[in-house]
Amino acid sequence: MKLAQSFIDTIHAVSVLELAERMNHAPARRGSSYVVYCPNPAHHENTPDCHIEPRRNFFNCFGGGGCGAKGNAIKYWSWANFGSYDPKKHYVEAVLGIANVMGIEVVYEGKMTGTVKRDSTATASAPSVSQPAARVSRKEVEARSAVDCDRIYRKFLNLCALQPEHARELIGPKRQYTNEQVIHLLFRSVPSQTDVPAILQKLMDSGESLNRVPGFTQRLKSDGDPSNEKDWYWTIAATRGYFIPVRDEDGRIVRLRVSTGGSPKYIWFSSMPNVSFIDQQWTFDDSIMEREREKNLPQMRKGGAPSGAPLNVVVPQGLMTMWTPGTHITDIFRANEILVTEGEHKSTISANILNRLVLGLPGVGNWKDVVPLVQAWGVNRLILAYDTDALYSETKVEGKNVQVFNALVNFAKTLLANGMDVLLWTWNSKDGKGLDDLLLSKKLPTEIDLRTREQRPVEIA
């Protein structure tokens, strides 16, 4: 699967400083540059001695003489996740990882594949591998229907436990969910690798097929033969953290987001296959090309589907019992006014406190998905509540997060051009970066009407 050049160019232009901030590495200004602890998890520093130079868009680790970590955003992400950077092994995963962290839409132009051919003299564990083949025409894998995903995810989550440390985060001062909300929203911990087989077996014994459900994937057994179906086993594409269900306009759980507790902070429960059996031979996409040449067969995946990055539709907790799967949002909530913010937690917490219908964007670049949706719902007024760094940030060279600011401006212009009233919520960054931080501190934003420029304090009805 070949990534579009325009998408690659966008990733190469990502600011190392902004990436470090999105990865919660807390860069601190030091002169004209910023310092963070080295992203290399194996490099333990007593003080932050990895320097980020915004004007050069470059980072360099100097701690203890330096560990070799340096370069652009792609290398920064790779060092943080792999402890090194090898372009043959890490480039594609780093590009896609940055897109996930920054909320940038992944764009593909086509599919470039290689071929794993069965050689009569080769052993099952070491098939011969050809040079890259011509493009193989095959369709993008589509996830199962919203109805199927909702049913399977609910069964799966009910088989998973919620670990004490995750319950403490959700109920504690950081999130302030109630016990009832945690239960109804179906927050659950990612099961351990030792528990996964039994959980998935129970799921399949209930009559469910996991094929093309994002997050579930088949991997090849050690020393397995890719052409032998019995050598493949089902597992999940997550190893730590807890699941955050993402619902659509019909109240169905269509995807799962994972709060990892590490870096990146959030990932999608996603499992795009990278191998297919076509014309009596195995084909695989360019993301594992080099690893397949090295015969690293455990990297082969099939049977899953990509998650995409859907919006999170949220109603206040008081309506959750009425919002059964298949019930359209407009049947239980008047949708003439909607609040739009970033992230699953922000949208859910805001909906509960403000008693409003909220859309949670998975990333600032996903605002285009909102426009046709709200038009279909008959919405005439949208409230935009992005993080404060969209308008002002002391840590940014430009004085604000330019990427978020540009997305906010384009979003607002499009809404206004479509005849909608647009309100912008702002607040003092000292009271919280995100809307959830502000509301949990018992404070409210100021509202600006982008048509009339009128300002007024927000009130909770």
Protein Blocks (a to p, Z undefined) as FASTA:
>chain_A
ZZdfklmmmmmmpcfklmmmmnonopacehjbccdddfblklccfbdcbdcdfklopadd
feghiaoiacdfklmmmmmmnopacfklmmmmmmmmmmmmnopacddfbdcdddddddfk
bcfklccdddddddddddddddddfklmmmmmmmmmmmpccdfklmmmmmmmmnopafkl
mmmnopacdddfklmmmmmmmmmmnopafehpahiacdddehiafklmklpccddddfed
cddddddfkopafbdcddehiacfbdcdddddfbdceehiacddfklmmmmmnopaklpc
ghiacebjaddddddfklmmmmgghiafklmocckbccddedjklmmmmmmmnopacddd
fbfklmmmmmmmmmmnopabdcddddfklmocfkbmnlpafklmmmmmmmmmmmmmnopa
cddddddfklojblmlmmmnopacddddfklopacddddZZ
